[in-house]
Amino acid sequence: MKRDWDDFLASLSPLEPYNRHQTVKASRIDSTGHWIFETKEFKAWVDTVNHHSTVGGDYVFFCYGIPGAGKTVITSIMIDHLAALVEANPCKSAIAYFYCDYTEQGSQTTLNIVGSIIKQLLQLLPTQDIPRKVIERFERMRDESEKKRKTDAKDILLSALQVFDRVFLCIDALDELEERTRIDFFDFMQKKVFNCLFLDKESTVNSTTIPIRKPSLFLTGRPHIQHHVVRYFGNGILPMEIKAQDNDLRILISNGLERDVYPDAMTPSLKIKLLNTIVEKSAGMYVLPLM
């Protein structure tokens, strides 16, 4: 049974966002990026989550920014922060995440992304907590048409979501999906999933009536996709621009200078002048200062 279950989970998606997360995490510099937790937008989003107000509340926290603004690093920091909240919270909570990548557009389809999210959620559950609907679809998703697999994926995701009291979904770089895939993914999540989840809607699980809640979304992308996010999640979106922070830039540049193979090649005054010039010219980007 365990081998069959492992095969079933593997069949849900070939994508492994954990590997990408570890790569991004390894590139981070301590003490950078944590400014996001002090913003009024993040606090409003968390307040919505903490007060279980995902109907009419800001359940989608959308962070947009130009290329090189640090969106992916911020996403990895957010994932770790939310994972710590989930671990520390006594209620049954979960987090799932995904990093979009333009170099992998061929494999990053709606079905594979949703399958990856489902796989992460199911892997958190002990066998006895796996929803009956999921077990019923154990074999059905094999060798089915894409349309039928999407229907089953929707049912499995809804079943997995209702097991948890709170679910965070983090998806980075939505602009890097092929446009048709991005629209299809938004359409799937909004029409097939979120429209079925309301705080005042109830479901019976193990003879107990419980509320079904929308997951809390953290999304990032370039500014031009904001109209897509608003179109599909307009009633519950909390937007915020991400840009390179001066303090983070100073930490990153100083860290790079400290690791220079010729640390004495510049005088302290020259280092300060160089640091100030790079910060001034950064234009909200991290990429150029790190090149």
N, C-alpha and C positions, 0 to 999 in steps of 0.2 A: 504493500500500500504506500509506504513512504517513498519508494523509488518512483511509483506511478505519480504520486503527488509532486515530487521534485520535477519529474518530466513535464507535468502539467504546468507548473510555474514557469519552467524554462520556455515552454511553448507560447506563453502569453506575450513575450517580447524578447528579441535578441539583444536589446539595448541594455547597457550597464552604466547608469549615471553615477554609481558609486565611484568608479574609476576616475571619471572626469572630476568629481568632487575632490578626491584625494590629490589630484594634480594641481587644481586651483588652490587648495588649502596649503599645499607645500610652498606655493609662491608668495603667500601672504607674509607681511611684516607685522610683528607684534605692535599693538597699540594703534593700528590704523584701521579705519573703516567703522569704528564703534560709534562715531558721531551720529549714525543713523538712528540709534536707539534713543537719542535725545531730541529728535525732531518731533514737532507737534503732530505730524502726519502718522508717524509710527505709533505714538502714544494714543492717538485717536483710534487707530486700527486695533491695537491691543486692547484698548478699553472696550471696543465693540465685541471683541472675542471674549474677554473676561466676563462681560455681562450677558453673554449668550444672546446677543442681539444681532443676528445675521439676516433678519428680515427688515428691510428698510434701513439697515445700517451699512457701514462701509466694510463689506466683507472682502473686497478686492483692493489690495494695496499695490498700485501700479507705479513703478519707478522707471522713468525714461531718461535717456541721456545720449549725447553724441558718442561716436566711436572713441574708445580710449578713456571714457569718463570713469571707468571702474565698476561697471554694472555687475560683471561676473564675479569679481572679488567680493562685492557687497552681498551678492546672492549667497556665496559660500559662507560668509560670516553670518548672514541671516539664518541659513539652514542650521548651522551649529548652535546659534542662540536659541532657536525654536526647539531644536532637539533636546537641549538642556531643560527648557521649560516643560517639554513633554515628559522627560524622565523624572523631573522633580514633582510634577503634579500628580496627586493621588487618583484623579479621575482617569478613565481609560481614554488616552489621547494618542495621536499618531501623527507622523510627518512623512510625506513623500515628496520627491523632488525630481527635476529633470533639467538638463542643460541642452538647449538647442545649439546646433552647430551647422553652419552652411556647408561644410565639407562632407557632411553626412546626410544631406537632404534625401538621398535615395532610400535610406533605411529609416529615417525619422518621419514615418507616416503617422496619421492620427491613431490608427489601430495599435501601432507599436508603442507610441508614447503613452496612450491610455493603458495598454497592457503592462508597461513598466510601472506605472502608478499602482495598478491593481496588485502586481506582484509584490511591491514594497509593502503595501498594506496587509496582504495576506500572510507575508512572512513574519509579521509581528504577532500573529494570532496563534495561540495553542490550538491543537487539533480539535478540542471540544468546543472551541468558540467559532470555528469556521461555519458560516451560515449555510443552512440546508440548501438554499438556492444555488450556492456555489458548487456544492457537492453534486447537485443534480446536473449541472452543466460541465462537470468534470470531463466527460468524454465528448460532449456535443460540439465543442469548438474545433475539434479536429476535422480537417477536410471539409469545412463549410465554406460557403460563398462569403465574400467580404461583407456584404450587406447583412447576412445572418450573423456573422462574427461580431459586427458592430452592435447588433441587438443584444447578443449574449454578453458582450463587454459592458454594455450599459447596465444590464441586470446584475452582473457580478459586481460592478463598481458600486451601484446603489446598495447592494446587500452588504458589501464590505464597509461602506461609509456608516451605515446605521448601527454597526457593532460598536463604534467608537462614540464617546461623548463629544470629542472635539478632534478635528482633522485639519492640519495645515498642508497646503500644496504650494510648493515653490517651483516656478518655471522661469528659467533665465533665457534671455536673448531670443524672444519670440520672433523678432525681425529676421532671424537667420533661417527660419523655416521657409520653404517654398511658399509663395503667397497663397496658392490654392489649398495647400496643407494647413496653413495658419487659419484661413477662413473656415475650413472643414473642421479643424480642431475646436475653434471657438463655437461653431454651430453645434457640434456634438456636446460640448460641456454645458452650454447654456440651455439648449432646447431639450436634449435627452437626459441631462443629469440635473442641473440646477433648477429647472422648472418643476422637477419632481420633489424637490427638497424645500420644505417650508417649516418654520418653527412651530406653526400651529397645526401642521399635518401630523397625524399619528400613525404608528405602525405597531403591529403585534409581533413581538419576538419572545419565544419561549413563554407564551401566555401572558406576557407583561406588555402593557401599552406604554410606548415611549415616544417622545418627539423625535422627528428626523430633522437634522440641522444641515444647513449648507456648510461646506468646508470653507475655511478662510484661505484666500489666495494671495500669494506674493508673486507678482509678475514683473519682468523687466524687458525692455526693448528700446529701440531707437524712437525718437519723437514721432516719426511719420506713421507708426502703427497705432498711435493713441486713438485715432478715430475708430479703428476696429475694436479696440478695448471698450471704448465708450458705447459703440453700437451694440455690443453684446452684453456688457455688464454695467451700462450707464447708471442704473438706479442704485448701485452699490459700490462705485469706484472711488477710490481715494488716490489721486495722482500726486506725484512728487518728482521734481527733476533731480537727477544725480549729476554731480560735477565734482571734479577733483578739489579736495579741500587743501587749503594752504598748509595747515599743520601736518596733514598726511604727506604732502609733497616734501616738506622739510625733513620728515622722518625718513622717507624713502631715499632721498638724495643723500642725506647724511650717512645712512646705512651703506649706500653704494660707495661713497668716498672713503669710509672706514675700511672697506674691503679692497680698496685700490692696491695694486701691486707695488705702486710707488707712493706710499702715503705722505712722504715728505716733499713731494715734487711741488706742492703748492703751500704757500704761507697761509696761516689762519685767516688773514684779512682777505686773501684771494678766494679762499673757500667760501667765506661769508658772501663775498660779492657774487661769486658764481651761483651760490644757492639762491640768493635774492633775485638774480636775473632770471634763472630758470622758473622760479615760482611766478614771477611777474609775467613771463611769456607763455606760461602753460596753457592759458585760454581754457581752463576747465578740464584739461586732459592729463592723464597719467602716462600715456604711451610715449610721447616725445621725451619727457624728462628721463625716462628709463632706458632710452635707446643708447 
